[in-house]
Amino acid sequence: MAKTKSVFICRECGAESPKWVGKCFACGEWNSFAEEVKFTGKTVNKSAGLLVSRVESKPMLLSEISTDKIERIDTRSVEFNRVLGGGIVPGSVVLIGGEPGIGKSTLMLQFALRVGSLKTLYVSGEESEEQIKLRATRISGKGLSCYIYCETRLEKILEQCVAQTPDLIVVDSIQTIYSDTFESAPGSVTQVRECATALLRFAKENGKPVFLIGHINKEGHLAGPKVLEHIVDTVLHFEGDGHHSYRMLRALKNRFGPGNEIALFDMQNSGLREITNPSEILLSQGDEPYSGTAVGAAMEGLRPLFIEVQSLVSPTSYGVLQRSSSGYDSKRLNMIIAVLEKRGGHKLAGKDIFVNIAGGLKVNDPAMDLPVMAGMISSVYDRPLPSKSCFCGEISLTGEIRAVQKIDQRLAEAEKLGFTKFFLSKYNKITTQKNSKISPVYVTTVDELLAKLMH
């Protein structure tokens, strides 16, 4: 008879311990151990032969391997293709995570219904067939080649994958799938790791792409062991603000394309609408200039985004100063404030400072330092910045404006959007066309930026 015993497994790295410990001895994380019931002993799984097709392999020279037969699958979505690096690679495993109610299931169901030429198996462990049908009707999906299968047992799911031979598999969600081989509960570290590994093995040996939907924990990370993100080929994060209808699909990891690429969608009653022109949500629609508003040229992957930065500097009414930022790193904001005080000569000790990124987005590009500082300067003097101007540059602790990468792509996009002035570091080498309507304005230090903005 099989025996069971309790062990403690780290959610981050999967390390095992016979007793609970506060700090993981392998990865150093605190409070990451969770108790699991580990199965010991030999059992015969009748469904084991259906898990994967046993294909023998042998070592091959790199020059002998051919990639001519590998063709990416078109998702029928320009934005989705961009994030995946040009389409879906056969045999790849993609993990999509996001907050509850953000639209992960809607995104994948709409995607499964859109690729009508592909036979899709949509596995749901959270909803019934009737509930999925209601959502498909709302997003106007016919689903002529989309099969719905509501099941949580791994062995049965793989049986249907073998019997139906679909071209694409979607699992919603990986935390609800369990295997009879392990006695731990669904969503545990063991179940998530082993079920994801079995689906990965099936995808690689049969050349079928698999999409996994994953939950996130209260810290904003994907639930389950950290090894889950190492197992899959691509990790996508579906994010957005609950007060806005806009959604962003961000690539955190991609073995077959550029990382950090993004796609923008608009959540509507009829589903998700692609946003091919991000300036419609990221830039102000008004023509009247306001103080404290600056436009920054950021890069997300290979795509330039022009984002409106709103800054407000006002005298404090309380004893404690407020330094608040929405969509921008608060620590980097404090650094820019210190540089503006030390190198620019502005005394901001008695003033509250607020910075907001329009559209509810979050940006991490260092090139957004210059528009944030320009917006703060404009708010301090209560004077609007030059019309049709944008900013791009990194601020150093010495007050120097440093160069940024991919400046030519940013400049070309700025000209398309109708900007006439482009503030950047003089260390950036750019090439402008003779008939170009945009003129670069080079700045070297914070003092020079102040002089050119407030002359």
TAUR-V15937 format. One record per helix or strand of 3 or more residues. SS is the DSSP state (a for helix, b for strand). FROM is the first residue (numbers start at 1). TO is the last residue. If there is no record, write none. Layout:
{{SS:FROM:TO} {SS:FROM:TO}}
This chain:
{{b:3:10} {b:33:40} {a:48:51} {a:62:64} {a:78:84} {b:93:98} {a:104:114} {b:120:124} {a:129:138} {b:146:150} {a:154:164} {b:168:172} {a:174:176} {a:189:206} {b:209:214} {a:227:231} {b:234:240} {b:246:254} {b:262:268} {b:271:274} {a:279:282} {b:293:300} {b:303:315} {b:323:326} {a:330:342} {b:351:357} {a:358:360} {a:368:381} {b:389:391} {b:400:402} {a:407:416} {b:421:425} {b:439:443} {a:446:453}}
